[in-house]
């Protein structure tokens, strides 16, 4: 990942870098890797996330189609 520093403005470049890292999910990954996670816990977490994504998608579809 690369961020260019313009006009010696390091603060602006740092903000851009943090935003890129946030978008890529690096902070979330670091938080998850801080402690060991059992494979069964990982599967449960990923399954719960998949269920949340599916429900959210279904809500958006229903809202778009006008079903209430």
C-alpha positions, 0 to 999 in steps of 0.5 A: 500500500502506498500513500504519497506525501504532497507539499510536506503535509505528513498529517494529510498523508497519514489520514489517507493511509489510515482511511485506506487501511480501514477500508481494506479491513486491516484494523479488523484483522489485527483485532481478530488476530490479537488472541488465538481463536479456536476453529469452532469459534471461527466457524461460528463467527463466520456463519453468524456474519453470513446470516447477518449479510443474508438478512441485510440483503433480504431486507434491502431487496424487500425494501426495493421491491416495496414489500412491507 
